[in-house]
């Protein structure tokens, strides 16, 4: 895989992670009826939040990131294994950048409101019921990798490269023999 193509695939992975931020914001605005939480009761509030997170947040993100990754892997015209690593690297890089930005923002906000309090890393850890949302983009990439499988992108209906080269060599040999027969040289 050429360097520019690897770079483009990595940029696509990073762009996916950045594009998921407003998508998550829109999905977070979906209103879940209060009766859903009331029916389960206070003792099962975590379970209600988990179900809501899976249905409202994680599932759409898995589908969106899976489609985005599958299209990128397919367009990369390489085996998915070779294209998936730069895509994953782009996703990880964008995630690390956004996590670092969040850490700085949370720390700045804490210092502005409570300058004497210490910084708690627990404030950045996701709650257990929000883990499906955290895992959704990565599961989407895995889903895309499994779906695209051995596809070689556009034109994948063509035979493998080695077979095409053998076919081309065979054809050129036939063409050479025809040229020789036309000149009167040959058997």
N, C-alpha and C positions, 0 to 999 in steps of 0.2 A: 504494500500500500504506500503510495507516494506521500511525502511529508505534507504537502498542501491539502491533500485529501484527508489525511489524518487530522490536520488542524481544523478543517471544515467540519468533520464529524464531531470533534471535541467542542467546537463552538456551538454546534447544534445541541449537544448535551447540556452545555451551560445555559443556552437560550431556553431550553425546556424548563430548567429549574427556575430561571428568572420569570418565565411566563406563568409558572404555577402560582406565583405569589398573588397576582390579582384574581386568578381563578379560585384560589383558596378563600380569598376575601369575599368573592361573590357567593361561593358555596356556603360560607359561614353565615351569610345573610338569610339563608333559607330558614323559614320559621317552622319549627316543630310544634305541633299542638301541645299545649300545657297538659291536656288530659293524658297524653302518652306518659309523662313523668308522674302524674298523679296516680295513674293506674298501677304503676310499679311500686309506688311508695318511696319514702325517704331512704329506707334501708337498702334499696336496689337502685339508688341514683347513679352509682358508678356503672352498673350494667346498662341502664337507660342511655347514659352518655356514650358508652362503648357502641351500642347498637346504632345510635344516631350518628356517631363518627364514621362507622363503617358504611352506612347507607348514604349519608348526605355528603361526606367529605372524601373518604378513601376510595370508594368504588368509582366515582367520576374521574378522580385523579389517576387511578390505575389505568382506566380506559384511555384517557387523554395521553398520558405519558407512554403507554404501550403503543398507541397509534403513531405518535410522533417518533418514537424510537424505531418502530418497524419500518416506517417510511424512510427514515435516515439510513438504517442498515440496508434496506433494499436498494436505495439510490447509491449507496457507496460502491456498488458493483464488485464487492469482494465477499468472501465468506463472512458470515456474521461474527464468527469468533475474532477475526482480525479487525473488524470495524467496531465491535462492541467495546473493546478496551479503550480506544480513544473517546468513545461516547461516554463511558463510565467515568473516565478521567475528567471530562468536561463537567459532568454532573457533580462529581466530588469537589472539584475546584470551585464551582459556583456555590455549592452548599457551604463549603468552608468559608468563602467570602461572606455569604449572608449570615452565617452563624457568628463570625467575628464581628460583623457590623451590629448584630443584635446584642452581643456581649458589651460592646462599647456603648450602645444606646441605653441598655438597662443600667449599666454602671453610672453613666452620666445622669440619668434620671434619678437614680438613688442618691447620688451626691447632691443633686439640686434640692431634693426634698428632705433628705435626712443625712446631712453631712457627717454626723458622728457615728452612724451605723456602719457595720462592716458589710462587705460584699458576700453574698451567699450564692454559691454555685447551684444550690437547690432551686433557686428562683428560675434557672434556665432549663432545668430538667423537665421533660414533658411528663404529664400525668399518665398513669397506666392506661387510662381509657382513650388517650389520644395517640397511642402507638400505631394503630392502623394508618392514620394520616401521615405519620412520620415515615412509615415503610412503603407507602403507596407509590411514589415515583420509582423506587428501586424494584418493586414488584412489577411495575409497568415495563421496565427494561427487561426483566427476566421473561415476562410474557411475550414481549416482542422477539426476544432471542429464540424462544421456543417456537413461535409462530413462523418466523422467517426461515428458521432451520437452515437447510442447505441451499436455499435460494441464492442466486448470484446476481440479483438485481434485474434491471431492465435488460431484455434480451436473453433472459435465462433459459428460454426455450432452445437456444443454440446449444450444440454439443459442448462438452468441456473443452477448455483451451488446448489440451494435448491432442484431443481427437480432431479439432479444427486444424491444427498444425499438420497432423498426419494426412488429413484429407487434402489440404492445400499442397503438400509435397507430392501426394499421389497425382493430383490434377496437373501439377506443373511437369511431372514426369511424362504424363500422357501428352501434354502439349508439346514437349520436346520431341517425343517420338513422331508425332504428326508432322512437325517441322522437318525432321530428317527425312521422312517418307516423301514429303512434298518436294524436296530437293533431289530426290533420287538416291539418297544415301540410306542405306539400311539393308535389311535382309532380303 
